[in-house]
């Protein structure tokens, strides 16, 4: 399979690990026909992405819809991984292969079919937690956002952020109002920073090292103050009612929290208004790569090739051309409710 599709050694290792996982209780069944259309509706793919995916779908009647055994095995390994990680402990991250360089488009978006096969289980899992189906629908719609973002960066159908999408099928992401909520721990992990244990202990109950918290993620265009207020107002109650813990604080780790934006965007900016909600912690890390991905849709930092159409784009380019840096910072805020 690795040889046929031109995959790398890291993908081989990931697949070998997936092959050793237990057989899923629910066998792999990729939806077809009307059910496939319903799943694609839930994924909210943009028109060009959906049209290409429909041609590639197994049983579509096209040449691309005739799947070889190796392709089924690839999807099967992904499905096996999802099933095994359905209740992955909070704080543990599970990697996922990025297949954006594969020539076969079915391989580049192979994870879509593993995700499609888990949609029914996703509704069941959320239902068991008492999560309203509207939240499940909103969460699943992020699939289309990620596919569109990947096309913008690489110029063709792919899903570079499969690991991010996989997290929602492991009960790690919930799109509630204007924000995405992720249960997490107050520790230094995956770019998130927190206070040293002694300092954290002095902050009060629910803010100690290792305590449960919510991590906030911002969907594309999701910084409207009213929408953010609504999401923050619901966040603590949502976690208490559906996720089994009562978080005192929420954290956000993002290039959007770099204080430098206040100098160039002004107080009327939604970005500046958003970052004013947070108390910063830690020193942060260099964020040029993040900014180029989310602002310019570029997978690499390329100042010369960056556009300068908006005030934000011009601010990024001017700062880097003058020898400045961009940063990803972690901030926290107290939750109400």
N, C-alpha and C positions, 0 to 999 in steps of 0.2 A: 504493500500500500504506500509506504513512504517513497519507495523508488518510483512507482507509477505516477504519483502526483508531485514529485520533486520537493518533498518536505524535508525539513532539517532534522539534525540529530536531537535537538531539544524536543521536537514534536514526537520523535520516535520514543524517547524516554517517557513523555507524558502518556502516550498511547499504551505503552507496555504496562505502566502503572494502572491505567484504567482497565486493561484486560484482566488484571488480577482482582478486581473488585467483585463483590458478590453479584449474582444474577438479580436484576431488579424484580420486585414482586409483581409489578405491572409491566408486561412485555412492551417493547418498543412498537408503537403504532403511529406512524405519521398520518395525520388526517388527510383525507382526499375529498374531492367533490365539494359539496355544499359546506361541509365542516371545515375544509381547508380555506374556503373563502371567508368563513366566520373568523378563523384564527388570523388571517391576514388583515381583516378589518380591525381586530383587536390590536395587532402590531402597528397599525396606523402608518404603514409604509407610504412614502411619497409616490406619486404616479409612476415615475420612471423606474423606481426601485421595485415597486409591486409588479409592473409589467414584466420585468426581467425575471423576478423570482417565480412568477406564475409559469413562465416558459420552462424553467428549470425544475419545477415541482414534479416529483415522481408520479407517473401516470398522466402527465399533461398531454401526451400524444405527440410531443416533439421528440426529436432525436436526443436533446439534452435531458428529457424526462425519462429516458431509459437508463437506469442506474446500474453500474457494474457492482459486483459483490464488494469490491474494495471500498467504494463510496458508502455502501450500507454499513460496512464495518466501522468506518470513520464516525458516522453518525451514531452508530450503536455504542461506541466507546464514550462519546460525549454524553449520550443519554444515561449510560451506566454511571458516569461521574456525577451527573446531576442528581440521580436517584440516591446515590450513596451519600451525597452531601446535603440532602434535604433538611437535615437538622444539625448542620455544622455549628459547633459551639461559637458563641459570640467572641470576637477577638481573634478568631483564626481565619486566615485568608487562604483560599485555594486557587492556584494559578489555572490559566486556560491558554491554549495555544493561539497565537496570532498567525493567521494564514493568508495575510493580505498579499503576499508575494506569489501565491499559487496561480498558475495559468488557468486552471479549470475553475470557472466561476462557481460551480457547485461546491467546490472545496472551500473557496473563500467565504462562503456563507453557510457552510455545513452546519454550524451551530444553530441556525434558524430552524432546522428540522428537528433537532433535539429539543429545542425550546418549544416548538409547536406541539410535540408529543407530550409535553409536560403542562400544557395550558389547563387541561381539566384538573390535574392534580393541584395546580396553583389555586384555582378557585376553591377546591375542597379544603386546602390547607388554610387559606385566608378565612373561609367560612367557619372552620373549626375554631378560629381565634375570635370570631365575631366581627371580622372586618367587613365593612359594607362593600358589596360588589362594585360600586362606583370607584372605590379606591383601587381595587384589583384592575379594573379596566384602565384607569389612569396610569397605573404602574406599568402595565403591559404596553401601553402606547409609547413608552420610552424606547422600545425596540426600534420603531421607525425613526426616532430621533437619532439613535446611534448609527443606524445604517446610512442615513442622510449625511451625518457628520463624517463618516468614513469615506463616502463618495466624494465629499468636498475635499478631503485631504489627499485622496489617492486617485481620484478621477475615474473610478470604476466601481462596480458593485462589489462590496466587501463589508466585513464587520470586524474592524480592528479592535473594538472594545467589547469583544465577546465575554471577557472576564467580568466586566461591569454588569452586563446583562445577566450573566449566570448568577450574580449575587442576588438579584431579585427573586430568582427561582429557588434560592436557598433561604428565603425569608429575611433577607438583609436590607431590602429597600422597599419603601412604601411612598408613593407619590400622594401627598396630602396637601391639598390646596396649592400654594405657590412654591412649595419646597418638597424635596425628597428626604425622608427620614430613614436613618440607619441606626439600629442599636449598636452601641460600641462601649469601649472601656476607656476610662481616663488614664491612659498610659502613653508613652512614646511608641508609636506604631504606624508604619506606613505613611510617614510624613506628618502625622498628627503629633503635636507636642503637648506635654502637661508639666505641671510643677513637680519638683522633687518631692518624694514622699513626706518629708518633714514639713515642707512649706504647704503642701496640699492639705495635710492634716489640720493645719491652723485655719483653713478657709471655711470649715464647718461641715455639717452632715451632708453626705451625698457628693462631696467634692474631693474625697480622698483618692489617693493613688489606687487604681484598679476598680473604682466604683463604676456602676453602670451609668451611661449617659446616652444622649442622642447625638449623632453626627448629622449635620445639615448639609445637603447638597443642593446646588442651584441649577434648575433646568434652564435650557436656552431661553433667554428673554424673561426669566422668572424673577426680576427684581422690582416689580411694581410694589410700592410701599404698602398699599392696601392688601394685595395678595400675600405679601410676606407677613403682615400683621395677622391676617386670618390663619395662615399656616402655623405661626408661632403660638397663637391662641389655642389651637387644637392639639399641638404636639404632645404636651405632657399628658393630657387626658387620653389621647390615642395610645400612648405607650402604656399607661396604667391599665386601660381597658382591654388592650389587645396583645401587648407584648410581654406582660407579666412583670413589669417593674415600673417604679415611679421616679423618673429622672429629675434631678434638681437643676441640672444645667444641660445645655446643648453646646456643642463645639462646631466650628466650621474651619476647615483648612483649605485655603484657596488663594490664588493670585489676586482675587478681588479684595483681600484684606491688606494688601500692601499699602501702608499709610501714604506713600508717595502720590497716590491717585488724587488725594485731596488738594495737592499743590497745583495740579494741572486741570482737573475736571470741575472743581468748585463745589460748593455746598449744595447746589441744585441738582447734582448728579445722583442718579439712583445708586450707582456704585458707592459713592461716598456716603450716602445716607445709610446704605446697608452696613458698611464697615463701622459706622459710628455706633451701631448697636452692640458691638463686641469689645471685650477687654482682651488685648493681645497677650499671648504667653509665648515664651521661648524666643529663639533668635531667628527662626525661619530657615528656609533653604532657597537657593537660587531658583527663579521661576520663569526664565526666558522661554524654556521649552513649553511650559503650560500656557503661557500667554500666546505664543505663536499657534498652538493647537486651537485654542478657544477663540481668539480674536481674529486670526487670519485664516484659520483652517489649514495650516501648514504643519506637516509632521516633523519638520526640522526648522531650526532657527536660521532664517535667511533675511537679513535686514535689507539687502539690496533688492530682493524680490518682493518685499512686503508692500501692500497697497497703503495709501495715505488718504483715503476717502473720508474717514470720520475723525472726529476730534480725538477719540481714543487711539485709533491707529496712528495718527500723527504723533501723539504723545509717546507711544511706545517707541516708534522709530527715532524720534528726536532724542529720547533718553539714552538709547543704545548708541546712537551715533556720537553722542557727547561723552561716551565712556561710562555712563551710568549702568546700573544693574536693576533687575526686576526680581521681586521676591514672592514666595509663597509663605503666608503666615497662618498661624493657628490662633483663633480667638474663641472666647466663650461668652455666653450670656445666661442669665437665670431664667428659667421657664416659669410661667404663671399657670394657674389652674390647679 
